[in-house]
């Protein structure tokens, strides 16, 4: 296996504006972002995950695939890395009966996840704490499964992010994440996540292309721009500018990108 530095997209420079404070802003406005919820519902249609309010682009297809592929045991423990407001992992926990531990670098996201938990799972079945993609602060082998929805690409060292997930997994446990792949030569792009996963100590189980990913994202960004005045009026200039910049940057490059859901596992025995 080559050194991680030689793996395309393994180590990158994250833009200076991607900070915990920026995510604090996103999570603060999420509770009043009705225009964005309306847009997401229009784009996803019957695949819209009511009540989940994901930070990323998770749909019912994504959530059901997480449930099927993570193979959580009865009363197992799910760790959600970069959980945000934890709608995704709380949905999965409710469907599977698992306990959930969420970690995020945004204190506002952690507080919101803690507050939301009672509406999804029984008391004592969910807890959340501040941590990040490469340093969760959780003990070795505490998880039967780990997920990371639309966030692994925020790590500057993607191998370290996978290695952290591997550290948390019990032998035989599974890690699932969503991201995108693009062989476009851009510094932050990943043409193939497999080498990164393997360098992080896990075995690839499956690579699943997310259906309608490109078309739905394109439409979502178009609707953001079409409704920018309403976003600005209801959520403020800073947030509107952030959405505008993301949409204008992403729409031109989406034709070169493929949305993927990867599933990996920690070997059941050493060297297995």
N, C-alpha and C positions, 0 to 999 in steps of 0.2 A: 504494500500500500504506500503510495507517495506521501510525502509530508503534506499536512493540510494546506500549507502555503502554496503548494503546487496544484491544488484542486480548484478549478474555476469557481469563483463565488464563495469560497470557504471563509476568507477573511476580507472584510471590506471596510470602507469608511462610511459611517452613518452620518447623515446630514446633521449639522449642529442644532437645527430646530426640532429634531426628534428627541425630546426630553420627557422626563416624568411630569414636569410642570405643564407641558403641552397636552399630555394625556389627561392631567387633572382638569384642564379646561374642557376637553372633549366630554369627560364623564359628568362634569357639572351641567353642561347644556343638554345632555342626553334626555333628561326627564322632561324637557320642554320642547324637544325637537320633533314636533308633530308633523312639520312639513317633510322632514326626512323619513319619518315612519310612513307617511302617505306615499312618498316616492318608492320606498322599498316594497311596500305592499303592491303597488302598481307593477313594478318590475318583476317581482317573484310570482305574483298571481297565487295559484293554489299551493305553491311551494313556500309561501311566506310563513315563518314560524311565529305564530301569534304569541305575544307575551314575552318572547325571548329577548328582543331588542339587542341583537348582537352588535358588538363594536365593528366587526368585520363583515363578511359577506356570507355568513352561514345561512343555509336554507333548511327546510325539512329534510331534503335529500342528504345534506351534510350531517345533520344530527342523527338520522337513522343509520347512516353509514358508520359514524362513530360508534353507535351502540352495537352494530353487528360486528365490526372489525376489532374493537377493543376486547371483546369476549370477557367482560368483567364477571368474576365469580359472585355468587350470592353473598351479600354483605361485604363485598370487596371495597377497596379504597381507590378512588380516582383522584389523581393530582392534575390540576389545570394550571399550566404555566402561562403567564401573561393572561390571566383570567378576565381582566377588566371588571365589568359589572356581573360577570359569571353567568349570564343567561344560558350559554351553551352547556357548561358543565352541570348547572342545576337541572337543565332539561334531561341530560343524560343520566344524572343521578336519580331523578324521579322515575325514569323509565326502567332503570336497572336495579334499583334498591341499594345502590352503592353509597358509601360515604364520600364526600368530596372535600378536598383541601385545595384552595385556590391561592395562587401567588401572583402578585402584580406589583410593578414599581410605582404605580400611582396610588397614594394614600386615599384619594377621593374614590377611585375605582374600588379599592378594598372595602371602604366604608359602605359604598352603595351595594356591593355584593353581600356584605354581612346583613344589611337591612333587608335585602330581597330574599334571602335564603328561607325565611319563615313561610313565604308564599309557595315554596316549591318542595321542601323536604321537612321531615320531622325535626324537632329541636334536637340539637346535638349531632346531627348528621352532616353538618357543613361548617367549615371554618376557613377564614381567609387571613392572609398576612402579607406584609410588604416584603418583596424580594424581586429578583430579576431573572432573566432567561438563563444566565450562567451561574447564578448563585441564589438558589431558592431559600436557603436556610433550613431546609428539611433534612431529616436523617436518611442515611443509606437504607435502601430496600424498604421504604415505607409504602410503596404503591403497587397495586396490582395492574394498574394502567395509568398512562400519562397522555394528556392531549395538549395541543397547542394550536389554537384556531387563528389563522391569519396573523401570526406574530413572529415566527421564527426568523423571518427576514429582517427584523429590527435588531438582531444580534450582530455585532461587528465580527464576532468569531462564531460562525455557525456550527463548526465542529464542537466547540465548547458547549454550545447550547444542546446539541444532541448528547454529548457526554454527560451533561447534568441530568437529562432525562434518563439515560441509562443507569446512572448512579442511584436514582430513586426507585427504579424498577426491581421487583423481586424476580428471581429466575423464572423465565417463561412469560414474564409480563410483556405487554405491548404498548407501543408509543405510536400515536397517530397525530399528524399535523397537516394543515392545509397551507399551500403557498402557490407560487407559480414558477414555471420554467421558461427560459428564453435564451437562445443562443445568439445574442445580438451584440456581444462584445462589450456591453456596458459593465462597469466595474462591480455594481451591486447585483447583476443578474446571475442566475444559476441555471446553466444549461441542463444539469442532471443532478438531482439531490442524492442519488445512490452513493457516490463516493464519499460525500459528506456524512451520510448516515453510517456507513461502514467505518470511516475514520473515527467516528464517535463511539464505536464499540457495539453497534447494533446490527442485526441482520434484516435486510429488506424482505418484507412479507409480500407486499403488493404496492403497485403504483396505479392509481385510479384517476382517470381524467374526469374532472368535474363537469357534468353536463350543462350546456348553455352558459358556461362561465363567461366567456368573452362577450357574447351578445348581451347578457344581462348587465355586466359591468359597464359596457359601452352605453347602454340605454340609461343606466343610473347616473353616470357622469353627465350625459346630455341633459337629463332632467334637473340635475343640480344647477347647471348653468342656466337653464330656462327659468328656474324658480329662484334665481339668486337674489332678486329684490326682496322676496318674501323671507328668505333665509336671513338676509341682512337686517330686515325689520324686526324679526322675531328672536334671532339668536345673536345679533351683534355683528359689527364690522369685522372684528378679528376672526371670528369663526367663519364668516362668509368668505373672507379673503383666503382662508386656509382651504376651504372646499374648492374655491375657484382655481387656486394654484394646483391642487391635486388633480382636478378634472382636466385642466389644460395640459398638464404634464403627461397624464396617463392615456388619454384617448388616442393620441398618435401612435403609441407603442403597443397598444393592446393587440393589434393584429399579429404581432410577433410572439405573443405570450400564450401559454397554456396553463389553465388552472388545474392543480393536481392535489390529490389527497394521498399521502404516503402512510403506510402501516409498516412498522418495524418491530422487532422483538429482541429481548435480551435472551441469549442462549440459556436453555434450562439447566445445563451443566457447563462447567468450565471447558472451553474449547469446543462446545457442542453447536 
